[in-house]
Amino acid sequence: MDALFPTYARWEITVDSAEGANIVDMNGTKYLDFVSGIAVCNLGHRHPAVLDAVQQQLTKFWHVSNLFHTNIQQEVAGQLVSNSDLDAVFFCNSGAEANEAALKLARKYTQKSKVITFIQSFHGRTFGTMAATGQEKIHSGFGPLLQEFIYLPYNDCEALKEAMDDSVAAVLVEVVQGEGGVVPATSEFLTLIEVLCQQNGALFIIDEVQTGIGRTGKKFAYQHFGISPDIITVAKGLGNGLPIGAMLGKAKLKEAFGPGSHGSTFGGNPISLAAAQATVSIIFEDSFLDEVEKKGAYLKEQLNKVLGNEEWVNEVRGSGLMLGIACQSNAAESIAALRKNGLLTLPAGPDVIRLLPPLTVSYEQLDEAVNIIKSTLVTEYAK
């Protein structure tokens, strides 16, 4: 009998080992992994620098609680703030927790409760972040949600202007909607959010849980746009597979998050922080990020060459190594067919095939993925 709650629609793959951009199952079948733990293993599986950092920390101490000072918390916080527009860090365990912290901080600092988010957004599955998520399927069956969230159309500047006033505590937005279809925000839209937040005494919060830590070719995706949010949240890629999240905020917000205002027993765990320190040290190098942008542009170009004339493909979109193939029909069968032929991909909504390779993926592996997509999908749809 399966002793797990059936909360996941699991694939028929039982993992035996993983390294770099590859996963091997218990039958010895090798897969090219363009899921990366859902944008988590940005340096690939079992990266040697991360492994070494974790092993070293394991010989020192594993957990002492946040009653104590630990140098590694200060060091990783310093890495994050020195590479962003933010000044202070709260460590937690996941993206949902980071977004919960951001919502609590916004309410406490502004003394207002209304938050604007966007249709097809995804911010987590706790009661607060579920309520912030603009998708009915995430809300269904859980009774009354946390108030007061307003869901607006994404990239709709006029709707935002109409909804924004001085009763709004915060606007929470993704630079690229991940679960909502790999849809990038426009520069005009993000700039308008910043301006309206400043005019109305609201906080500008960017959810970088999936887009942060190099995924789009910048340290954080908001850095493509010349904007300066009040809060950003990160998680997924931060620990390269070890559970960690963080909320970063401007210095002015410190006064609202004093002792007793928020907390996390395991937040800032030294093992996860060791992984984060090694991960960030590598990814935040300019040369590394330049390569991510080049690889992302190359993959997009190759996909357009293969799929550009296919009637069933609407577009290839995204940023860096976060790309989506938008289809005219449900993508589930295509994703299953790719998996059968050795390429692991994800859905992003019902009609988008999402590609999230490790940022360390080679050009040869990008070509291999494109060839599998061509042989599987182009041939299939040509029948």
C-alpha positions in Angstrom: 0.0 0.0 0.0 1.3 3.5 -0.9 1.7 5.4 2.4 1.8 8.8 0.7 -1.1 11.2 0.1 -1.8 11.3 -3.6 -1.2 15.0 -3.9 1.1 14.6 -7.0 0.4 13.2 -10.4 3.7 11.4 -10.5 5.3 10.1 -13.7 6.1 6.4 -14.1 9.8 7.1 -13.3 11.6 6.1 -10.2 14.9 7.9 -10.0 18.1 6.0 -9.2 20.8 8.6 -9.8 21.3 12.0 -11.4 24.3 14.1 -12.5 24.5 17.3 -14.5 21.6 17.5 -16.9 20.8 13.7 -16.7 18.6 11.5 -14.6 18.8 7.7 -14.6 15.9 5.6 -13.4 15.9 2.2 -11.6 15.7 0.4 -15.0 18.9 2.1 -16.2 17.0 4.4 -18.6 18.8 7.8 -19.1 16.8 11.0 -19.5 17.9 14.5 -20.5 16.5 16.6 -17.7 14.9 19.9 -18.8 12.9 20.1 -15.6 15.8 20.7 -13.2 13.6 19.9 -10.2 11.2 22.6 -11.5 13.9 25.3 -11.9 15.7 24.2 -8.8 19.0 22.5 -9.9 20.3 25.5 -11.8 23.8 24.1 -11.6 22.7 20.7 -12.5 22.4 17.6 -10.3 25.2 16.9 -7.8 27.4 19.9 -8.8 30.8 19.3 -7.2 31.2 22.7 -5.6 27.8 22.5 -4.0 28.5 18.9 -2.8 31.8 20.0 -1.3 30.3 23.0 0.5 27.5 20.8 2.0 30.0 18.1 3.1 32.2 20.7 4.8 29.2 22.2 6.7 28.0 18.7 7.7 31.2 18.3 9.7 30.6 21.6 11.7 26.9 21.8 12.7 23.5 21.1 11.2 21.1 23.2 13.2 21.2 25.4 16.2 18.1 27.6 15.7 17.8 31.3 15.1 18.5 32.1 18.7 22.2 32.0 17.7 24.3 34.1 15.4 25.8 32.1 12.5 28.4 33.6 10.2 27.0 31.7 7.2 23.7 33.5 7.4 25.4 36.9 7.3 27.6 35.8 4.5 24.8 34.5 2.2 22.6 37.5 3.1 25.5 39.7 2.1 25.8 37.9 -1.3 22.2 38.5 -2.0 21.9 42.2 -1.0 25.2 43.1 -2.7 23.9 41.7 -5.9 20.5 43.3 -5.8 18.7 46.6 -5.0 17.7 45.3 -1.6 19.2 45.7 1.9 17.9 43.0 4.3 17.1 39.2 4.1 14.8 36.9 5.9 15.6 33.2 5.3 12.9 30.5 5.2 12.5 27.1 3.5 10.5 27.6 0.3 9.1 30.0 -2.2 5.6 29.9 -0.7 7.2 30.8 2.7 9.1 33.7 1.1 5.9 35.0 -0.4 4.0 34.6 2.9 6.7 36.7 4.6 6.4 39.3 1.9 2.7 39.6 2.2 2.9 39.8 6.0 5.6 42.5 5.8 3.6 44.5 3.3 0.5 44.5 5.5 2.5 45.3 8.6 4.6 48.1 7.1 1.8 49.8 5.2 -1.0 49.1 7.7 -3.2 48.3 4.7 -4.5 44.9 3.5 -5.4 45.1 -0.2 -3.0 43.4 -2.5 -3.1 43.4 -6.3 -1.9 40.2 -8.1 -2.6 39.0 -11.6 -4.7 36.4 -13.4 -2.8 33.1 -14.1 -0.1 34.1 -11.5 1.2 31.4 -9.1 2.7 32.3 -5.7 2.3 29.1 -3.6 -0.2 26.8 -1.9 -0.3 28.1 1.7 -3.5 30.0 2.6 -2.0 33.3 2.0 -0.1 32.5 -1.2 -3.0 30.4 -2.5 -5.2 33.5 -2.1 -2.6 35.6 -3.9 -2.5 33.2 -6.8 -4.8 34.3 -9.7 -6.0 30.8 -10.7 -9.3 29.3 -9.7 -8.1 25.7 -9.9 -5.7 26.5 -7.0 -8.5 28.0 -4.9 -11.1 25.3 -5.5 -12.4 23.3 -2.6 -10.7 25.2 0.3 -13.5 27.4 1.4 -13.2 31.2 2.0 -9.8 32.6 1.1 -7.7 35.2 2.8 -8.9 38.7 1.9 -8.3 41.2 0.2 -6.7 40.2 -3.2 -7.6 41.7 -6.5 -6.7 39.8 -9.7 -6.0 41.9 -12.7 -5.1 40.9 -16.3 -1.4 40.5 -16.7 0.4 43.1 -18.8 -2.8 45.2 -18.8 -1.7 48.8 -18.0 -5.1 50.3 -18.2 -6.7 47.8 -15.8 -3.8 48.5 -13.3 -4.4 52.3 -13.5 -8.1 51.8 -12.8 -7.5 49.5 -9.8 -4.6 51.3 -8.1 -5.3 53.8 -5.3 -4.0 54.6 -1.9 -5.9 51.7 -0.3 -3.5 49.2 -1.9 -0.8 47.7 0.4 1.2 46.0 -2.4 1.4 44.8 -6.0 2.8 41.3 -6.3 4.0 40.2 -9.7 6.1 37.7 -11.6 8.5 39.0 -14.2 7.7 35.9 -16.2 4.6 34.0 -15.3 5.9 30.4 -14.9 3.0 28.2 -14.0 0.7 30.6 -15.9 2.3 29.8 -19.3 5.8 31.2 -19.4 4.5 34.7 -20.2 7.0 37.5 -19.9 6.0 40.9 -18.5 6.4 44.0 -20.7 8.8 46.7 -19.6 6.0 49.2 -19.8 3.9 47.1 -17.4 6.6 46.6 -14.8 7.7 50.3 -14.9 4.0 51.4 -14.4 3.7 49.1 -11.4 6.7 50.8 -9.8 5.5 54.3 -10.5 1.9 53.6 -9.2 3.3 51.9 -6.1 5.4 55.0 -5.3 2.5 57.3 -5.9 0.1 55.4 -3.7 2.3 54.3 -0.8 2.2 50.6 -1.8 5.0 48.2 -1.9 6.3 46.8 -5.2 6.9 43.0 -4.7 8.4 40.8 -7.3 8.1 37.0 -7.0 11.5 35.7 -8.3 11.0 32.2 -7.0 11.3 30.7 -10.4 13.0 33.5 -12.4 15.7 34.4 -9.8 19.3 33.0 -9.4 20.3 33.3 -13.0 17.4 31.5 -14.7 16.8 34.4 -17.2 20.4 35.4 -17.7 20.5 38.0 -14.9 21.1 37.5 -11.2 17.4 38.4 -10.8 15.0 38.8 -13.7 13.8 42.3 -12.6 17.4 43.5 -13.5 16.5 43.3 -17.2 14.2 46.3 -16.8 15.9 49.0 -14.8 13.4 48.9 -12.0 13.9 48.7 -8.2 11.3 46.7 -6.2 10.7 47.1 -2.5 10.7 43.3 -2.0 11.8 40.3 -4.0 11.3 36.6 -3.1 13.6 33.8 -4.1 13.8 30.1 -3.5 14.0 27.2 -6.1 17.5 27.8 -7.6 19.0 29.3 -4.5 20.1 26.0 -2.9 20.5 23.9 -6.0 18.2 21.2 -4.6 18.4 21.8 -0.8 15.3 23.5 0.6 15.8 27.2 1.2 13.9 30.4 0.4 14.5 34.1 1.1 12.7 37.4 1.2 14.8 40.4 0.4 13.6 43.9 1.3 14.6 47.6 1.4 16.2 49.0 4.5 13.0 51.0 5.4 11.1 47.8 5.9 13.3 46.6 8.8 11.3 48.5 11.4 8.2 46.4 10.6 9.9 43.1 11.0 11.4 43.3 14.5 11.7 40.4 17.0 8.6 38.3 17.3 7.0 39.6 14.1 7.8 36.6 12.0 10.0 33.5 12.2 10.9 30.0 10.9 12.4 27.2 12.9 14.5 25.8 10.0 14.8 29.1 8.1 18.5 29.8 7.4 19.5 26.2 8.1 23.3 26.1 7.8 23.3 23.0 5.5 21.0 24.7 3.0 23.0 28.0 3.3 26.2 26.2 2.5 24.6 25.0 -0.7 23.3 28.5 -1.4 26.6 30.1 -0.8 28.4 27.8 -3.3 25.5 28.1 -5.8 25.4 31.9 -5.8 29.2 32.2 -5.9 29.1 30.5 -9.3 25.9 31.7 -10.9 26.4 35.4 -10.0 29.7 35.6 -12.0 29.1 37.8 -15.1 30.8 35.3 -17.4 28.4 32.6 -16.2 25.3 34.8 -16.7 26.5 35.8 -20.2 26.6 32.2 -21.1 23.1 31.6 -19.8 21.8 34.4 -22.0 23.7 33.0 -25.0 22.4 29.5 -24.4 18.8 30.8 -24.0 19.0 32.7 -27.2 20.5 29.7 -29.0 17.8 27.3 -27.7 15.1 29.7 -28.7 16.6 30.1 -32.2 16.9 26.4 -32.7 13.3 25.8 -31.5 12.0 28.4 -33.9 13.9 26.8 -36.8 12.3 23.4 -36.0 8.9 24.6 -35.0 8.4 27.9 -36.7 6.3 26.5 -39.6 4.3 24.1 -37.5 0.6 25.1 -37.4 0.1 23.6 -34.0 2.7 25.9 -32.4 1.6 29.5 -31.6 5.1 30.7 -30.4 8.2 30.0 -28.5 8.5 32.5 -25.7 10.3 33.1 -22.4 13.6 34.5 -21.1 17.0 33.0 -20.8 16.7 29.3 -20.1 13.0 29.5 -19.1 11.2 28.9 -22.3 7.7 27.7 -23.3 6.4 26.2 -26.5 2.8 27.5 -26.7 0.6 25.0 -28.5 -2.8 25.3 -30.0 -4.0 22.2 -28.1 -3.4 20.5 -24.9 0.3 19.8 -24.3 0.0 16.8 -22.0 0.3 14.2 -24.8 3.3 16.0 -26.3 5.1 16.1 -22.9 4.4 12.4 -22.3 5.8 11.6 -25.8 8.9 13.6 -25.2 9.4 11.8 -21.8 9.0 8.4 -23.5 11.8 9.5 -26.0 14.2 10.6 -23.2 13.5 14.3 -22.7 11.9 15.5 -19.5 9.8 18.7 -19.8 6.9 20.3 -17.9 3.5 21.8 -18.5 2.9 25.5 -17.9 -0.9 25.6 -18.0 -2.8 23.3 -20.3 -1.2 24.2 -23.6 2.5 25.1 -23.0 5.5 22.8 -22.9 8.0 24.4 -20.5 11.7 23.9 -20.8 13.9 24.5 -17.7 17.3 23.0 -18.4 20.1 23.4 -15.9 22.0 26.6 -16.5 25.1 24.4 -17.0 23.6 22.6 -19.9 25.9 22.1 -22.8 25.2 23.2 -26.4 25.4 19.5 -27.4 22.6 18.8 -24.9 20.6 21.7 -26.2 20.9 20.2 -29.7 20.0 16.8 -28.4 16.8 18.2 -26.8 15.9 20.1 -30.0 16.4 16.9 -32.0 14.2 14.9 -29.7 11.5 17.6 -30.0 11.8 17.5 -33.7 11.7 13.7 -34.1 8.9 13.3 -31.5 6.6 16.2 -32.2 7.2 17.4 -35.7 7.1 13.8 -37.0 4.0 13.1 -34.9 2.1 16.1 -36.0 3.0 15.5 -39.6 1.2 12.1 -39.6 
